[in-house]
Amino acid sequence: MNYLKKLFQSQKIFSADNCTDITKIFSSYEDIQNKFQIPVSDNFNFTRDVVDYYAQVEPQKRALVWCNDDGEEKIFSFEDISRDSKKTAQFLIDNGIKKGDVVMLMLRRRYEFWYFMVACHRIGAIAIPATVQLTDKDIEYRVRSSGAKLIVTIDDENVNKEIDSALDLISRAGNTIDECKKNNFGITTDAGSENSICRKITLSQFHKTFDNTNFALYEIPPETKNSDTMVVFFTSGTSGEPKMVAHNFLYPLGHIVTALFWQRVSDGGLHLTLAETGWAKALWGKLYGQWICGSAVFVYDFITFKPDNVLEKIEKYKVTTFCAPPTIYRYLIRTDFSKHDITSLTHCTTAGESLSEEVSETFFKKTNLKIHEAYGQTEATVIIGNFFDSETKPGSMGKASPCYDVIIENENGDECAPNEKGQVVVKLDKKIPLGLFSGYYNDEEKTRAVFSDKKYYTGDTAYRDEDGYFFYCGRGDDVIKSAGFRISPYEVEKVLASHPAVMECLVCGIPDEKRGQVVKAMIVLNDGFEPGETLAREIQEYVFKRIALYKRPRVVEFVKSLPKTVSDKIVRKKV
């Protein structure tokens, strides 16, 4: 019995033999909204309640399938994960980590990431996933902000150089150990010193002691509470310094909707989300919801993304469900699908940026699979999505998640009429959705700024049509003000992205003496197109026919790349 069925076995609506076959349980999207509720137990702990449960009742059930470009492959059962996470927990304890301590994980897509995440949850340590693309200044900021006591990292010369440099930067800033303790800063004068406040351990160092770790000596750690902080994510930093988003121990339960209704994973299936483990999106698709629903997770630990390699892995390992950002799909549709048998795929999803109709339609023609979009944040799970039974609408994020009460609100605090733009707001007066963050870690001011009047303010703008479908417009602070008009860059980008020459694009406002601002488009071209005035005019004419006059880009610039964060999100403020 998968954990999802165990969780719901007391509810009559889950009487079907296979509780992951949602078409047999719910008759419609409205049926989900009316009936679906996630039971919550006292002191839920994902490791003890889910991982150890499988290890006991179905120990050989497949949990993780891992491979890389060096030909290495590993397949882990839940018995393996449970055992190895206990050994890792003992390793952390032996290295001075206890409940409430912060552990930063810079592990790319290494299988050891799952050891450490599950182990941190087991002992109540706070895990901070971090991308290996961080610079020394990024790492310094994260260590200072979080008070991390331990950094676990891959054996990569460049990555370790950045970590050591970050720790050295903090040391040279003049902080003493006593000051660090007082200010809760994780600082060291020697990255390898056992007496340092923040220590660095590489995977090679970990494995030297891991095999000999006696988890029979493992002491049962203190009980965790649902309200305890379990994981902290740093946001992408598209609108300022990255914020620390704190999620409690109920966060994994919020991803039942992610996996079950949006990604459509199946018990015994194999799910692939391409995200690197340094970002929240990885935990949307590489751990919580998938394992709760009984699906194994497939991990392809690549260094350089190559579309053909991804399709080869899907074919070889018979991946059943797939999730990737629109950029990945833009590359995939340019690949010869006839070389690969990917008929094992049953469902595809995307999130994080705009998916153009051209990409969606081309992918459908090549695979007969629709790409189901969704909208969420690091601060939440899936807030809005195209779920299993709903007809998708071109350009729509979908409908509100079963766990979220979502409205569009104007500047006066009133709910918007259909097709009226406003801010995406989650109402909290009747229920607080599982998966919504607890607040910004150690920052009450930023937390108060987004929670008020029993509502959570996302900072994103959108509109909802008469049928309940939401359409994204952009970040509230990205609005271009031109000649008295307010223009969403996102709307213009959606039109630009549908032109066959456009690979990626960014729209922003630039100063103008007459209009205050005018719309500028920065474009990365697809292969086979040459930049120049002729193509610029062609693209402008294309947009002119499809968008209101005041929204048209008056300036077009062709560029080789767009400014992005380390998570590949476009940063308008750097333009």
C-alpha positions in Angstrom: 0.0 0.0 0.0 1.5 3.4 -1.0 1.6 6.1 1.7 -1.1 8.1 0.0 -3.6 5.3 0.3 -2.6 4.8 3.9 -3.1 8.5 4.6 -6.6 8.5 3.2 -7.8 5.0 3.9 -10.2 6.2 6.6 -11.9 8.5 4.1 -14.8 6.9 2.2 -14.1 8.9 -1.0 -10.8 6.9 -1.3 -12.5 3.6 -1.6 -11.1 2.8 -5.1 -8.5 -0.1 -5.2 -5.8 2.2 -6.6 -6.1 5.5 -4.9 -3.7 7.2 -7.3 -6.1 6.6 -10.2 -7.8 9.9 -9.6 -10.2 9.5 -12.5 -12.0 6.8 -10.6 -12.2 8.9 -7.4 -13.2 12.4 -8.6 -15.7 13.1 -11.3 -14.6 16.7 -12.0 -12.4 19.6 -11.0 -15.3 20.9 -8.9 -15.5 17.5 -7.2 -11.9 17.8 -6.1 -12.5 21.3 -4.8 -15.5 20.1 -2.8 -14.2 16.8 -1.4 -10.4 16.9 -1.3 -8.8 17.4 2.1 -5.4 16.2 3.3 -5.5 14.6 6.8 -2.9 16.0 9.1 -1.4 14.0 12.0 0.4 15.4 15.1 4.1 15.8 14.6 4.2 14.6 11.0 7.8 13.8 9.9 8.3 12.9 6.3 11.3 10.7 7.0 9.8 8.7 9.8 6.2 8.6 8.5 6.8 8.1 4.8 10.3 6.8 4.1 10.5 4.5 7.2 6.9 3.3 6.5 7.8 2.0 3.0 11.0 0.5 4.4 8.9 -1.5 6.8 5.9 -2.6 4.7 7.4 -2.6 1.2 11.2 -2.5 1.7 12.2 -3.3 -1.9 9.9 -0.7 -3.4 11.9 1.4 -5.9 12.5 5.0 -4.5 15.3 6.5 -6.6 16.9 5.8 -10.0 20.1 7.8 -10.5 22.6 8.0 -13.4 25.1 10.4 -14.9 27.0 11.0 -18.1 30.0 8.9 -16.9 28.0 5.7 -17.2 27.3 5.4 -13.5 23.9 4.1 -12.3 22.4 3.4 -8.9 18.9 2.2 -8.0 17.8 2.7 -4.4 14.9 1.0 -2.6 13.1 2.6 0.3 15.0 0.2 2.6 18.2 1.6 1.1 17.1 5.2 1.7 15.9 4.5 5.2 19.1 2.7 6.2 21.5 5.2 4.5 19.6 8.2 5.9 20.1 6.8 9.4 23.8 6.4 8.8 23.9 10.0 7.4 21.9 11.2 10.4 24.5 9.6 12.7 27.2 11.3 10.6 25.6 14.7 11.1 25.2 14.0 14.8 28.9 13.0 15.0 29.7 16.3 13.4 27.9 18.3 16.0 24.6 18.9 14.1 21.4 18.7 16.3 17.8 19.7 16.0 17.4 23.3 14.7 20.9 23.6 13.3 21.2 24.7 9.7 22.9 22.5 7.1 23.6 23.9 3.6 23.6 21.3 0.8 25.5 22.1 -2.4 25.2 18.7 -4.1 23.9 19.4 -7.7 22.0 16.2 -8.5 24.2 13.7 -6.6 22.3 10.9 -5.0 23.8 11.8 -1.7 21.5 14.8 -1.7 18.6 12.4 -0.8 20.7 10.9 2.0 21.2 14.3 3.6 17.7 15.8 3.1 16.1 12.7 4.6 18.6 12.6 7.4 18.1 16.3 8.2 14.4 15.8 8.5 15.0 12.7 10.6 17.0 14.7 13.3 15.1 18.0 12.9 18.0 19.9 11.4 17.1 22.7 8.9 18.2 21.9 5.4 19.1 24.7 2.9 19.4 23.4 -0.7 21.8 25.6 -2.6 22.9 25.5 -6.2 26.6 24.8 -7.1 26.5 27.8 -9.4 26.8 30.3 -6.5 29.7 32.6 -6.3 31.7 33.3 -3.2 29.6 36.5 -2.5 26.4 34.5 -2.9 27.6 31.8 -0.5 28.8 34.5 2.0 25.4 36.1 2.0 23.7 32.8 2.6 26.0 31.6 5.4 25.7 35.0 7.2 21.9 35.2 6.7 21.1 31.6 7.8 23.7 30.9 10.4 24.7 27.7 8.7 26.9 25.4 10.7 27.8 22.9 8.0 28.1 23.0 4.2 28.1 19.7 2.4 29.4 19.9 -1.1 30.4 18.0 -4.2 34.1 17.3 -5.0 34.5 20.0 -7.6 37.5 22.3 -7.5 35.7 25.4 -8.7 32.8 24.9 -6.3 35.1 24.3 -3.3 37.2 27.3 -4.3 34.1 29.5 -4.1 33.1 28.1 -0.7 36.6 28.6 0.8 36.7 32.1 -0.7 33.3 32.9 0.9 34.4 31.7 4.3 37.6 33.7 3.9 35.7 36.8 2.9 33.7 36.7 6.1 36.8 36.1 8.2 38.7 39.0 6.6 35.7 41.3 7.3 36.9 41.4 10.9 34.3 39.2 12.6 35.5 37.3 15.7 34.2 34.0 16.8 32.4 35.6 19.7 30.7 38.1 17.5 29.7 35.4 15.1 28.0 33.4 18.0 26.3 36.5 19.2 24.9 37.4 15.8 24.2 33.8 14.8 26.5 34.0 11.8 28.1 30.8 10.5 31.7 31.9 10.1 35.1 30.2 10.0 38.7 31.3 9.7 39.5 27.8 8.3 37.1 26.0 6.1 38.4 22.6 7.4 38.8 23.4 11.0 36.9 21.2 13.5 36.6 24.3 15.8 35.1 26.5 13.1 31.4 27.6 13.4 30.6 26.7 9.8 32.5 23.7 8.5 32.7 22.4 5.0 32.6 18.7 4.2 33.0 17.3 0.7 31.4 14.0 -0.4 34.8 12.3 -0.5 35.3 13.2 3.1 31.7 12.0 3.9 32.3 8.6 2.2 35.5 8.0 4.1 33.5 7.6 7.3 30.0 6.8 5.9 30.6 3.1 5.2 32.0 2.6 8.7 29.2 4.6 10.4 27.4 2.4 12.9 23.8 3.5 12.9 23.1 0.9 15.5 24.4 3.4 17.9 21.9 5.9 16.4 20.0 7.7 19.1 16.4 8.6 18.5 16.5 12.4 18.1 14.0 14.8 19.8 10.5 14.7 18.3 9.8 17.3 15.7 6.7 19.4 15.7 4.5 20.4 12.7 5.4 24.0 13.3 9.2 23.5 13.4 11.2 24.9 10.5 12.2 21.9 8.2 13.7 23.5 5.1 14.7 27.0 4.0 14.9 28.1 0.4 16.6 31.2 -0.9 14.5 32.9 -3.6 15.9 33.7 -7.0 16.6 37.3 -6.1 14.8 38.8 -9.2 13.5 41.7 -7.2 16.3 42.4 -4.8 18.4 40.3 -2.4 17.3 36.7 -2.1 14.9 36.1 0.7 14.9 33.1 3.0 11.7 31.2 2.7 11.0 28.9 5.7 8.7 25.9 5.4 7.6 23.7 8.3 7.2 19.9 8.6 3.8 19.9 6.9 5.4 21.2 3.6 5.7 17.7 2.1 2.0 17.1 2.5 1.3 20.2 0.4 3.0 18.5 -2.5 0.4 15.8 -2.7 -1.5 18.1 -5.0 1.7 18.8 -7.0 2.4 15.2 -7.7 -1.1 13.7 -7.8 -3.3 16.3 -9.6 -0.7 18.3 -11.6 2.2 15.9 -12.4 -0.1 12.9 -12.5 2.5 10.5 -11.1 1.5 6.9 -10.6 2.2 4.3 -8.0 5.2 2.4 -9.3 5.9 5.0 -12.0 9.1 6.9 -12.6 9.0 10.7 -12.5 11.7 13.1 -13.9 11.9 16.7 -12.9 15.0 18.3 -14.4 15.7 21.0 -11.8 18.9 21.1 -10.0 18.6 20.3 -6.2 19.6 23.9 -5.2 16.1 25.2 -5.9 12.6 24.7 -4.5 11.4 23.4 -7.8 13.6 20.3 -7.2 11.5 19.4 -4.2 8.4 19.9 -6.2 9.4 17.0 -8.3 12.3 15.0 -6.8 11.1 14.0 -3.3 8.0 14.7 -1.3 4.8 14.3 -3.4 6.3 11.6 -5.7 7.3 9.3 -2.8 4.0 9.9 -0.9 2.1 8.8 -4.0 4.3 5.8 -4.5 6.2 7.0 -7.6 10.0 6.5 -7.8 12.1 9.5 -8.7 14.5 9.5 -11.7 17.6 11.7 -11.4 19.9 12.5 -14.4 23.0 14.1 -13.0 24.2 15.9 -16.1 26.7 18.8 -16.2 25.7 20.2 -19.6 22.1 20.0 -20.8 21.8 18.2 -24.2 18.2 17.5 -25.4 19.1 14.2 -27.1 20.6 12.9 -23.9 17.5 13.7 -21.9 15.3 11.9 -24.5 17.7 8.9 -24.4 17.3 8.6 -20.7 13.6 8.8 -20.9 13.6 6.0 -23.4 16.1 3.8 -21.6 14.6 4.1 -18.1 10.9 4.3 -19.2 10.2 7.5 -17.5 6.4 7.9 -17.1 6.0 11.6 -16.1 8.1 14.6 -16.9 8.5 18.2 -15.7 10.8 20.9 -17.0 10.7 24.7 -17.6 9.5 26.1 -20.9 13.1 26.7 -22.0 13.8 23.0 -21.9 10.8 22.3 -24.1 12.0 25.0 -26.5 15.1 22.9 -27.0 13.3 19.6 -27.1 11.0 20.5 -29.9 14.1 21.2 -32.1 15.2 17.6 -31.6 14.5 14.7 -33.9 11.9 12.7 -31.9 12.0 9.9 -34.4 15.3 8.8 -33.0 13.8 8.1 -29.6 10.9 6.0 -28.2 9.4 8.0 -25.4 6.0 6.4 -25.5 6.5 5.5 -21.8 5.6 9.2 -21.1 2.0 9.7 -20.0 2.0 13.3 -18.7 4.1 16.4 -19.1 4.2 19.6 -17.0 5.9 23.0 -16.9 6.2 26.0 -14.6 8.5 29.0 -13.9 8.0 31.1 -17.0 5.8 31.6 -20.0 5.1 28.7 -22.3 4.4 29.9 -25.8 1.5 28.4 -27.8 4.0 27.5 -30.6 6.1 25.4 -28.3 3.1 23.7 -26.8 1.5 22.9 -30.2 4.8 21.7 -31.7 5.4 19.4 -28.7 1.9 18.0 -29.0 2.3 17.3 -32.7 5.5 15.4 -32.0 4.4 13.5 -28.9 0.6 13.6 -28.7 1.1 15.0 -25.2 -0.2 18.2 -23.8 2.1 20.3 -21.6 0.2 21.2 -18.4 1.2 24.6 -16.9 1.1 25.6 -13.3 1.9 28.6 -11.2 3.5 28.6 -7.8 6.2 30.2 -5.8 9.2 29.3 -3.6 6.9 30.5 -0.8 4.2 27.9 -1.7 3.4 24.8 -3.7 1.1 24.8 -6.8 -1.3 27.7 -6.3 -2.8 27.5 -9.7 -2.6 24.7 -12.3 -4.0 22.8 -15.2 -5.2 19.7 -13.4 -6.1 16.3 -14.7 -9.7 16.8 -15.9 -9.7 20.5 -17.0 -9.4 21.6 -20.6 -6.4 23.7 -21.0 -6.7 27.2 -22.4 -3.9 28.7 -24.5 -1.8 31.0 -22.3 -3.6 30.1 -19.1 -2.0 29.0 -15.8 -5.1 26.9 -15.1 -7.5 27.0 -12.2 -7.0 27.4 -8.4 -5.4 24.5 -6.6 -7.7 22.4 -4.4 -5.8 23.6 -1.4 -5.8 27.3 -2.1 -8.6 29.9 -2.0 -7.3 32.3 -4.7 -8.7 35.7 -5.8 -7.5 38.6 -7.9 -7.5 41.8 -5.9 -7.2 45.4 -7.1 -5.3 48.3 -5.4 -8.3 49.2 -3.3 -8.4 45.7 -1.7 -11.6 44.6 -3.6 -11.9 41.4 -5.6 -11.6 42.1 -9.3 -14.3 41.4 -11.8 -13.6 38.8 -14.5 -10.8 39.8 -16.9 -9.8 42.7 -14.7 -6.1 42.7 -13.8 -4.9 42.7 -10.2 -2.7 41.0 -7.7 -2.9 37.2 -7.1 -4.0 36.9 -3.4 -4.5 33.7 -1.3 -7.3 34.1 1.2 -6.5 32.5 4.6 -9.7 33.3 6.5 -11.1 29.7 6.1 -8.0 27.6 5.8 -4.2 27.9 5.6 -3.0 25.8 2.7 -0.6 23.0 3.4 2.6 24.0 1.7 2.3 27.7 2.2 5.5 29.0 3.9 5.6 30.0 7.6 7.4 33.2 6.9 10.7 34.7 5.9 13.4 33.1 8.1 14.5 35.5 10.8 12.7 38.5 9.1 9.4 39.5 10.7 9.3 42.7 8.7 9.3 41.0 5.3 6.8 38.5 6.6 4.4 41.1 7.7 4.7 42.8 4.3 3.1 39.9 2.6 0.6 38.6 5.2 -2.2 40.9 6.3 -6.0 40.9 6.7 -5.8 37.0 6.7 -4.4 37.0 3.2 -1.1 36.2 1.5 -0.1 38.7 -1.2 2.0 37.0 -3.9 3.2 40.2 -5.6 2.3 38.7 -9.0 -0.4 40.2 -11.2 -2.9 38.3 -13.3 -6.6 38.2 -14.3 -9.2 35.5 -14.1 -11.8 34.9 -16.9 -15.4 33.9 -16.5 -14.6 30.2 -16.5 -12.2 30.5 -13.6 -9.0 30.3 -15.6 -6.1 32.5 -14.5 -3.8 34.3 -16.9 -0.4 35.6 -15.7 0.5 39.3 -16.3 3.8 39.7 -14.4 5.4 40.9 -11.2 3.7 43.9 -9.7 6.9 45.9 -9.7 7.7 45.1 -13.3 4.9 47.3 -14.7 6.0 49.7 -17.5 4.3 53.1 -17.4 4.2 54.8 -20.8 2.2 57.9 -21.7 -0.2 57.2 -18.8 -0.7 53.5 -19.7 0.3 50.6 -17.5 1.9 47.8 -19.5 2.7 44.3 -18.4 6.0 43.1 -19.9 4.8 39.6 -19.7 1.9 40.2 -22.2 4.3 41.6 -24.8 6.8 38.8 -24.2 4.0 36.2 -24.9 3.4 37.7 -28.3 7.1 38.0 -29.1 7.8 34.4 -28.1 5.3 33.2 -30.7 7.4 34.5 -33.6 9.5 31.7 -35.1 12.7 33.8 -34.9 12.5 34.3 -31.2 14.3 31.8 -28.9 14.0 34.0 -25.7 13.0 37.5 -25.1 12.8 40.2 -22.4 10.6 43.3 -22.4 11.3 46.3 -20.2 10.7 50.0 -20.0 13.4 52.5 -21.0 13.3 56.3 -20.3 11.7 58.5 -22.9 11.3 62.3 -22.8 7.8 62.4 -24.2 6.2 59.2 -22.8 8.2 58.7 -19.6 9.0 55.2 -20.7 8.8 53.2 -24.0 8.7 49.5 -24.4 12.0 47.8 -25.4 12.4 44.2 -26.5 15.6 42.3 -26.1 15.6 39.1 -28.2 17.8 36.0 -28.4 17.3 34.5 -31.9 16.8 30.9 -32.9 19.4 29.3 -35.1 19.0 30.2 -38.7 18.0 33.9 -38.2 20.3 36.8 -38.6 20.0 40.0 -36.5 19.4 43.2 -38.4 17.0 46.1 -39.1 15.0 44.0 -41.6 14.3 41.3 -39.0 13.6 43.9 -36.3 11.0 45.6 -38.4 9.5 42.2 -39.3 9.1 41.3 -35.6 7.7 44.7 -34.8 5.1 44.3 -37.6 4.2 40.8 -36.3 3.6 42.2 -32.8 1.7 45.3 -34.1 -1.0 43.0 -35.6 -1.5 41.1 -32.3 -1.4 43.7 -29.5 -2.7 47.1 -28.5 -1.0 50.1 -30.0 0.4 51.4 -26.7 2.0 48.1 -25.8 4.1 47.8 -28.9 7.9 47.6 -28.5 9.4 50.7 -30.1 12.9 49.5 -29.6 14.3 46.1 -30.6 17.7 44.9 -29.6 19.2 41.5 -30.5 21.4 40.0 -27.9 23.3 36.7 -27.4 22.0 36.1 -23.9 19.7 37.7 -21.3 20.6 38.6 -17.7 19.6 35.8 -15.4 19.9 34.6 -11.9 21.7 31.4 -11.1 18.3 29.7 -11.3 18.0 30.9 -14.9 15.3 33.4 -14.2 15.4 36.6 -16.1 16.3 39.7 -14.1 14.8 42.9 -15.5 16.5 45.1 -12.9 19.9 44.3 -14.5 18.8 45.6 -17.9 
